[in-house]
Amino acid sequence: MLDIRYIRDNPELVTQRLAQRGGDAHTKIEGVLNCDTQRRQAETSLQQLQADRNKKSKEIGIAKKNGADTEPIQADVRAIGDAITRLNEEATALDASMREMLQNIPNLPHLQCPVGADADANPVVRTWGEKPAFAFEPKSHLELGEKHRLFDFERAVKITGSAFVCYMGMGAKLERALINFLLDLHTTKHGYTEVLPPFLVNPESLTGTSQLPKFEEQLYRMERDNLYLAPTAEVPVTNLHRDELLKHDQLPVKYTAYTPCFRREAGAAGLGTRGLIRTHQFDKVELVKICTPETSYAELEALTAEAEKVLQILGLHYRTIELCTGDLGFGSTKTYDVEVWAPGQGGYLEVSSCSNFEDYQARRMALRYKDADGKNHLCHTLNGSGTALPRLYVALLETYQQADGSILIPEPLRSYFGADRIG
């Protein structure tokens, strides 16, 4: 979340930058500043009352020593104590209210973030490779999956419900091959430490990475245990160091993790929502970085390059865009989306979103580091998909399909898959 002191000192600048995201930024900032003013007034009054009580307590001691009646002074002390109790409750309530307001205010866009209302304003930063050309009409992954029985949606609906998938046979083997390939790439080539975290997370973890309270309705909650199914490995992995003070020579911390991801919102019906592209449960290999403020933007560029490397190795055409202010994620200050070309869809599909949160998450998590001079600072956190599996899977099937209906397996993936083609 944002620093209340920064908001207090720069209300117009904060309002202006938040307004670039859309929505009523003025009302939000005005509300949190009013709450902050009342909270500080209550704390000032509390300090004055405590000083008054201490003074009166000393007077009681002097009066007793002189044999004087202390009841009037004791009555004053009791009255002051009652007022302190009321003010403590008021200050605590105001503090909780202010924190809740801050948790519902998004991060400030980077000063050089492209300004725009929605995804149509996202500039293309770079492209790699060429769109594949076919001497036949390319099929969609749905047609290819049905032909080779790679996945089964009907039985997944029977088992669970709509927008779930059951991978079958060679389809399941391909999913497993991709997960292992991605983990090996990021650990052996990119220097990440592999983590296999719990797939259930508590509310504190979701609050730390800014999914709560903003996105409560998009999460699967287990009410009996007050736990949630992880919407992304970002949540458990970034929270590994919540409430910790790291040493500067530990940074950057680089973790990669495979998890299934669970999201109630699978997307509205229409183009790009059928098949594997939007489901309630999907596999993903995540990349998480924790670093110093001085290095976080260099780490963002490296993170994005590492996500892009996946597609380069697999020979898949893609483009990288920078999100404009109106399309930026709630907690992010700067984001690159990597979009792979899917011939059967006739369009690009996002397979990775690489974001710098600066200290927005770290402030929620009390995640700090001690610098070489012994001073404590908030860390910067970053994450990105390295990559999400369903759309990578779709692009791979549709890109490497052959005229006879078979599907070639890219050479770097063959040792994981155990064959050079499907069909």
Backbone torsions as a table, in degrees:
resi	resn	phi	psi	omega
1	MET	NA	168.3	-177.7
2	LEU	-77.2	156.1	178.9
3	ASP	-79.7	119.6	-178.7
4	ILE	-59.8	-32.2	179.1
5	ARG	-66.1	-38.3	178.4
6	TYR	-66.7	-41.4	178.2
7	ILE	-62.5	-43.8	-178.7
8	ARG	-61.2	-39.7	-176.5
9	ASP	-83.6	-21.3	-175.0
10	ASN	-135.4	53.9	-174.0
11	PRO	-61.7	-39.7	-177.7
12	GLU	-70.2	-42.0	180.0
13	LEU	-64.5	-44.7	179.5
14	VAL	-61.9	-45.2	179.5
15	THR	-60.8	-42.8	-179.4
16	GLN	-62.9	-44.7	-177.7
17	ARG	-70.4	-37.8	177.9
18	LEU	-68.7	-33.8	179.7
19	ALA	-61.7	-26.0	178.4
20	GLN	-66.5	-19.6	176.3
21	ARG	-79.4	-21.4	-173.6
22	GLY	101.3	163.4	-179.6
23	GLY	90.0	176.0	-175.5
24	ASP	-90.3	81.9	-178.9
25	ALA	-67.4	-35.8	-176.7
26	HIS	-60.2	-44.5	-178.6
27	THR	-63.9	-41.6	-179.6
28	LYS	-63.9	-45.8	-177.7
29	ILE	-70.0	-39.9	177.6
30	GLU	-61.7	-41.6	-179.8
31	GLY	-63.9	-45.6	-177.5
32	VAL	-70.4	-32.7	178.2
33	LEU	-70.7	-39.0	176.5
34	ASN	-62.2	-43.3	178.7
35	CYS	-63.9	-40.7	179.4
36	ASP	-63.6	-40.8	178.6
37	THR	-62.4	-45.9	179.0
38	GLN	-63.7	-39.4	-179.9
39	ARG	-63.5	-44.6	-178.5
40	ARG	-69.2	-35.1	176.2
41	GLN	-64.1	-42.1	178.5
42	ALA	-63.2	-41.2	179.9
43	GLU	-67.5	-36.5	176.9
44	THR	-65.0	-44.3	178.1
45	SER	-63.0	-37.4	179.5
46	LEU	-64.1	-43.9	178.8
47	GLN	-63.0	-39.6	178.9
48	GLN	-65.5	-42.3	178.7
49	LEU	-64.4	-39.8	178.7
50	GLN	-64.2	-38.1	177.0
51	ALA	-65.9	-40.8	178.4
52	ASP	-63.1	-41.8	-179.6
53	ARG	-64.8	-41.7	177.8
54	ASN	-61.1	-41.0	179.6
55	LYS	-64.0	-45.9	-180.0
56	LYS	-63.3	-37.7	179.6
57	SER	-62.2	-38.3	177.0
58	LYS	-66.6	-38.2	178.8
59	GLU	-62.9	-37.2	178.0
60	ILE	-61.6	-43.7	179.5
61	GLY	-60.7	-42.0	180.0
62	ILE	-67.4	-42.2	-179.3
63	ALA	-63.4	-41.8	178.8
64	LYS	-62.0	-40.7	-179.2
65	LYS	-63.7	-32.4	-179.1
66	ASN	-91.4	2.3	178.3
67	GLY	75.0	17.8	-178.8
68	ALA	-84.7	162.4	177.6
69	ASP	-72.1	122.4	-177.1
70	THR	-100.8	-3.1	-174.7
71	GLU	-59.0	-43.5	179.2
72	PRO	-60.2	-39.8	-179.4
73	ILE	-70.5	-39.6	178.9
74	GLN	-63.1	-36.2	176.8
75	ALA	-62.7	-40.6	176.8
76	ASP	-62.3	-41.2	-179.5
77	VAL	-64.1	-40.4	178.0
78	ARG	-64.5	-40.8	179.1
79	ALA	-64.3	-41.7	177.3
80	ILE	-63.4	-40.6	178.8
81	GLY	-60.8	-41.4	177.7
82	ASP	-63.6	-40.5	179.6
83	ALA	-66.2	-38.4	178.5
84	ILE	-63.4	-41.7	179.0
85	THR	-60.6	-45.8	-180.0
86	ARG	-63.8	-43.0	-179.0
87	LEU	-68.1	-36.5	175.8
88	ASN	-59.0	-45.2	179.0
89	GLU	-63.5	-41.4	179.6
90	GLU	-65.2	-44.8	-179.6
91	ALA	-64.8	-39.9	178.6
92	THR	-63.6	-42.7	179.3
93	ALA	-65.3	-41.5	178.7
94	LEU	-65.9	-39.0	178.2
95	ASP	-63.3	-43.4	178.3
96	ALA	-65.1	-40.2	179.8
97	SER	-64.8	-41.9	179.1
98	MET	-65.1	-41.3	179.2
99	ARG	-63.1	-40.3	178.4
100	GLU	-63.7	-41.9	176.8
101	MET	-60.8	-45.5	-179.5
102	LEU	-62.1	-36.7	-179.3
103	GLN	-68.5	-17.5	179.2
104	ASN	-102.3	8.0	174.4
105	ILE	-101.7	125.8	-178.0
106	PRO	-71.3	170.1	178.8
107	ASN	-69.4	157.5	176.9
108	LEU	-77.8	132.7	174.8
109	PRO	-62.1	147.9	174.3
110	HIS	-56.4	145.8	-176.6
111	LEU	-58.1	-28.0	-180.0
112	GLN	-103.0	13.7	178.2
113	CYS	-66.5	134.0	178.7
114	PRO	-59.5	133.9	-178.3
115	VAL	-88.7	129.9	179.5
116	GLY	-171.9	164.4	-174.3
117	ALA	-86.8	-31.8	-174.5
118	ASP	-157.1	-170.9	-174.1
119	ALA	-59.4	-23.1	179.8
120	ASP	-64.8	-18.3	-178.6
121	ALA	-97.1	6.6	-179.6
122	ASN	-77.5	118.6	179.9
123	PRO	-78.8	146.1	174.0
124	VAL	-80.1	124.1	-178.3
125	VAL	-85.6	-42.3	179.7
126	ARG	-164.8	162.8	173.5
127	THR	-130.1	160.1	178.8
128	TRP	-139.9	136.3	177.6
129	GLY	74.4	-177.0	-179.4
130	GLU	-120.8	151.2	174.2
131	LYS	-63.9	133.1	-179.2
132	PRO	-65.9	142.7	177.6
133	ALA	-104.8	140.6	-178.3
134	PHE	-123.9	143.5	174.4
135	ALA	-89.5	11.8	179.6
136	PHE	-145.8	170.2	178.9
137	GLU	-77.4	113.5	-176.7
138	PRO	-67.5	141.7	179.7
139	LYS	-89.6	160.3	175.0
140	SER	-81.1	164.8	178.4
141	HIS	-63.7	-26.2	177.6
142	LEU	-65.1	-45.5	178.7
143	GLU	-65.5	-42.1	179.9
144	LEU	-67.2	-40.6	179.0
145	GLY	-64.5	-38.6	178.5
146	GLU	-67.6	-41.6	-178.6
147	LYS	-60.7	-42.2	-175.2
148	HIS	-103.5	5.9	-178.9
149	ARG	50.1	55.5	-178.6
150	LEU	-84.0	-28.4	178.8
151	PHE	-152.4	161.3	-174.6
152	ASP	-135.6	108.9	179.8
153	PHE	-82.6	-36.6	-176.6
154	GLU	-62.6	-44.5	179.9
155	ARG	-72.1	-30.0	175.2
156	ALA	-65.0	-37.8	176.3
157	VAL	-63.6	-41.6	179.2
158	LYS	-62.9	-40.0	-177.6
159	ILE	-74.6	-43.2	-171.2
160	THR	-126.2	-62.0	-177.2
161	GLY	159.4	-173.8	-177.6
162	SER	-69.9	156.8	179.4
163	ALA	65.8	29.5	169.3
164	PHE	-123.9	159.2	-177.3
165	VAL	-135.9	148.2	173.3
166	CYS	-118.5	112.9	177.4
167	TYR	-76.1	142.7	-174.7
168	MET	-129.4	144.2	169.6
169	GLY	50.7	-122.8	-179.4
170	MET	-64.3	-26.6	177.0
171	GLY	-65.5	-43.6	177.5
172	ALA	-66.3	-37.9	-179.9
173	LYS	-66.3	-36.8	178.2
174	LEU	-66.9	-40.4	177.9
175	GLU	-60.7	-45.8	179.7
176	ARG	-64.4	-39.7	179.1
177	ALA	-62.4	-41.8	179.7
178	LEU	-64.7	-42.6	178.8
179	ILE	-59.9	-48.0	-179.1
180	ASN	-65.0	-40.3	177.9
181	PHE	-60.0	-45.4	-178.0
182	LEU	-66.1	-45.0	179.7
183	LEU	-63.0	-42.4	179.0
184	ASP	-65.0	-40.6	179.4
185	LEU	-60.4	-48.6	-174.0
186	HIS	-75.0	-27.1	178.8
187	THR	-84.3	-40.8	-175.1
188	THR	-87.9	-30.3	-176.4
189	LYS	-103.4	-31.9	-172.8
190	HIS	-109.6	-0.6	171.4
191	GLY	79.1	23.3	178.3
192	TYR	-89.5	151.8	172.7
193	THR	-94.8	129.1	-178.3
194	GLU	-77.9	139.1	177.8
195	VAL	-129.6	139.0	170.5
196	LEU	-118.5	92.1	-171.9
197	PRO	-86.1	171.2	170.6
198	PRO	-62.4	149.3	178.7
199	PHE	-92.7	-6.4	173.5
200	LEU	-106.8	138.8	-177.8
201	VAL	-131.5	153.6	-179.9
202	ASN	-91.0	168.3	-178.2
203	PRO	-59.1	-34.5	-179.7
204	GLU	-61.3	-38.1	179.7
205	SER	-67.1	-42.1	179.6
206	LEU	-68.7	-33.8	175.8
207	THR	-67.6	-39.2	-179.4
208	GLY	-60.3	-37.7	-178.9
209	THR	-99.6	11.0	169.7
210	SER	76.6	16.5	170.9
211	GLN	-74.6	-33.3	174.8
212	LEU	-108.5	144.4	2.3
213	PRO	-87.8	-4.4	-169.0
214	LYS	-59.9	-41.8	-169.5
215	PHE	-114.4	32.9	-179.7
216	GLU	-51.7	-42.5	-174.5
217	GLU	-70.3	-16.4	-179.7
218	GLN	-92.1	-1.3	-175.0
219	LEU	-103.0	150.7	171.5
220	TYR	-91.4	117.6	-177.0
221	ARG	-111.1	136.7	172.9
222	MET	-98.7	93.0	-170.3
223	GLU	-60.5	-38.2	-176.3
224	ARG	-59.0	-36.6	-177.4
225	ASP	-106.8	-2.2	-176.0
226	ASN	52.7	46.3	174.9
227	LEU	-124.2	160.6	-179.2
228	TYR	-125.5	148.6	168.7
229	LEU	-72.8	133.3	-174.9
230	ALA	-63.2	126.9	177.0
231	PRO	-77.6	-18.1	179.7
232	THR	-168.8	152.4	178.9
233	ALA	-65.6	-15.3	174.1
234	GLU	-51.0	-38.2	-173.8
235	VAL	-67.4	-60.1	-179.2
236	PRO	-67.2	-35.6	-173.7
237	VAL	-73.4	-44.6	178.9
238	THR	-63.8	-33.0	-178.4
239	ASN	-78.9	-1.2	176.5
240	LEU	-53.9	-34.2	-176.5
241	HIS	-111.4	21.5	176.2
242	ARG	-59.4	140.5	178.7
243	ASP	62.7	27.1	179.7
244	GLU	-116.8	154.7	174.2
245	LEU	-113.2	105.8	-177.8
246	LEU	-85.8	160.2	173.8
247	LYS	-90.3	147.9	-175.7
248	HIS	-60.5	-30.0	-178.7
249	ASP	-80.3	-2.2	172.5
250	GLN	-82.3	-17.6	-173.2
251	LEU	-94.9	146.7	1.3
252	PRO	-79.4	147.7	169.6
253	VAL	-92.4	132.3	-177.6
254	LYS	-130.5	115.4	-179.4
255	TYR	-121.2	144.9	169.9
256	THR	-127.7	144.6	-176.5
257	ALA	-150.8	139.9	167.9
258	TYR	-93.6	133.7	167.5
259	THR	-148.3	153.0	161.5
260	PRO	-71.6	150.0	-179.7
261	CYS	-120.7	140.4	-174.5
262	PHE	-124.8	123.5	-179.4
263	ARG	-140.5	128.6	-179.1
264	ARG	-65.7	-36.1	-178.5
265	GLU	-88.7	108.4	-178.5
266	ALA	-101.0	3.3	178.2
267	GLY	105.1	148.9	178.7
268	ALA	-72.7	155.6	-180.0
269	ALA	-64.5	146.5	178.3
270	GLY	140.4	-162.4	-177.3
271	LEU	-58.4	131.6	174.9
272	GLY	81.7	8.9	-178.8
273	THR	-113.3	-6.6	-179.6
274	ARG	-84.9	157.4	175.5
275	GLY	72.2	-136.5	-173.8
276	LEU	-84.5	-8.1	-166.9
277	ILE	-68.9	-37.4	177.4
278	ARG	-136.1	111.8	179.1
279	THR	-135.1	163.6	-179.4
280	HIS	-75.8	-24.2	177.5
281	GLN	-131.0	130.2	179.0
282	PHE	-151.5	157.7	-179.9
283	ASP	-90.8	147.7	179.2
284	LYS	-153.7	143.7	169.3
285	VAL	-107.0	118.3	-173.1
286	GLU	-103.5	150.9	174.4
287	LEU	-118.8	128.7	-179.3
288	VAL	-128.5	135.7	176.7
289	LYS	-127.9	140.0	172.4
290	ILE	-124.4	123.8	-172.5
291	CYS	-148.8	-175.2	177.8
292	THR	-85.8	158.0	178.2
293	PRO	-58.9	-33.1	-176.6
294	GLU	-67.3	-25.0	-174.3
295	THR	-110.1	-2.4	-168.2
296	SER	-65.4	-33.5	-178.6
297	TYR	-78.5	-30.5	171.5
298	ALA	-66.6	-38.2	178.0
299	GLU	-66.5	-33.4	177.2
300	LEU	-64.2	-43.4	178.5
301	GLU	-62.7	-41.0	179.4
302	ALA	-66.8	-41.6	178.8
303	LEU	-59.1	-45.5	179.8
304	THR	-64.0	-41.2	178.5
305	ALA	-62.9	-35.4	179.7
306	GLU	-69.2	-36.9	175.6
307	ALA	-67.9	-41.4	179.0
308	GLU	-63.7	-34.0	-177.6
309	LYS	-58.5	-33.0	177.3
310	VAL	-56.2	-48.1	-176.7
311	LEU	-71.7	-34.5	177.9
312	GLN	-63.9	-45.2	-179.1
313	ILE	-63.5	-37.1	-179.6
314	LEU	-84.5	-2.7	176.2
315	GLY	70.1	36.2	-178.1
316	LEU	-106.8	128.6	178.6
317	HIS	-66.3	137.7	179.3
318	TYR	-150.9	168.7	170.4
319	ARG	-133.2	153.6	176.7
320	THR	-117.4	129.0	179.7
321	ILE	-118.5	157.0	171.8
322	GLU	-104.7	132.5	-178.5
323	LEU	-75.1	136.1	176.9
324	CYS	-79.3	173.1	-174.9
325	THR	-58.7	-37.2	-176.9
326	GLY	-78.0	-12.6	-178.4
327	ASP	-111.5	1.5	-175.3
328	LEU	-70.3	141.5	176.1
329	GLY	-62.8	156.5	-172.5
330	PHE	-53.1	-47.0	-174.4
331	GLY	-95.1	-5.8	-173.0
332	SER	-87.0	149.3	171.9
333	THR	-105.1	-24.1	175.7
334	LYS	-154.8	134.8	-175.8
335	THR	-141.3	137.2	167.6
336	TYR	-109.5	134.3	171.3
337	ASP	-106.1	132.6	175.4
338	VAL	-102.6	123.0	-174.6
339	GLU	-120.4	123.0	-178.4
340	VAL	-92.8	148.3	179.1
341	TRP	-83.2	130.1	178.5
342	ALA	-117.9	103.3	-173.9
343	PRO	-58.5	-39.4	-179.2
344	GLY	-67.3	-22.3	176.6
345	GLN	-92.6	-17.6	-177.1
346	GLY	66.4	29.7	-178.5
347	GLY	-163.5	178.5	179.9
348	TYR	-93.5	146.0	178.3
349	LEU	-124.4	131.4	178.2
350	GLU	-69.0	125.4	176.9
351	VAL	-115.8	-12.3	178.6
352	SER	-155.1	138.6	174.2
353	SER	-125.3	111.9	-173.5
354	CYS	-106.3	117.5	-170.3
355	SER	-128.3	146.9	168.6
356	ASN	-106.8	124.9	179.2
357	PHE	-99.6	0.1	-172.0
358	GLU	48.5	-130.5	-177.1
359	ASP	-99.3	14.9	-176.3
360	TYR	-62.0	-47.6	177.2
361	GLN	-75.5	-39.6	-176.5
362	ALA	-60.9	-35.2	178.5
363	ARG	-66.5	-38.4	176.6
364	ARG	-65.8	-36.7	-174.0
365	MET	-93.2	-3.7	-173.1
366	ALA	52.2	47.2	-179.7
367	LEU	-98.8	109.8	-172.7
368	ARG	-129.4	169.0	172.3
369	TYR	-138.2	155.4	177.8
370	LYS	-101.7	123.3	-177.8
371	ASP	-78.8	-179.6	-174.9
372	ALA	-64.4	-21.6	179.0
373	ASP	-92.7	4.1	178.1
374	GLY	85.6	8.3	178.7
375	LYS	-91.3	144.3	-179.0
376	ASN	-93.0	137.9	179.3
377	HIS	-138.3	156.0	172.2
378	LEU	-74.9	139.8	175.6
379	CYS	-74.2	166.9	166.2
380	HIS	-106.0	141.4	179.3
381	THR	-119.5	145.8	178.7
382	LEU	-139.1	154.5	170.2
383	ASN	-155.7	162.2	176.4
384	GLY	-165.7	155.3	176.8
385	SER	-77.1	138.8	-177.1
386	GLY	-127.3	37.0	13.4
387	THR	-132.8	-174.8	170.8
388	ALA	-72.8	139.0	-171.4
389	LEU	-79.0	-44.4	-170.9
390	PRO	-56.7	-47.3	-176.2
391	ARG	-75.9	-31.0	171.5
392	LEU	-61.8	-44.1	178.6
393	TYR	-59.3	-45.9	179.1
394	VAL	-60.3	-49.7	-177.7
395	ALA	-63.0	-38.3	-179.4
396	LEU	-65.3	-47.2	179.0
397	LEU	-60.8	-46.2	-173.7
398	GLU	-74.4	-30.3	-179.9
399	THR	-76.0	-38.8	-172.9
400	TYR	-100.8	15.3	175.6
401	GLN	-70.0	148.2	-178.6
402	GLN	-113.4	165.8	-177.0
403	ALA	-59.8	-32.2	-179.5
404	ASP	-83.2	3.5	178.2
405	GLY	93.5	-9.0	177.7
406	SER	-76.2	168.8	-178.8
407	ILE	-129.8	119.1	176.7
408	LEU	-72.1	147.6	174.0
409	ILE	-102.7	125.5	179.9
410	PRO	-55.4	142.5	-174.1
411	GLU	-52.1	-44.1	-178.8
412	PRO	-63.6	-16.3	-176.6
413	LEU	-97.3	-11.1	-170.9
414	ARG	-66.8	-35.9	179.9
415	SER	-67.4	-27.2	177.2
416	TYR	-80.2	-35.4	-176.3
417	PHE	-85.2	-32.3	178.2
418	GLY	88.9	9.6	178.5
419	ALA	-159.7	165.5	-178.2
420	ASP	-100.6	-2.7	178.3
421	ARG	-162.9	163.5	171.1
422	ILE	-109.0	125.0	-179.6
423	GLY	94.2	NA	NA
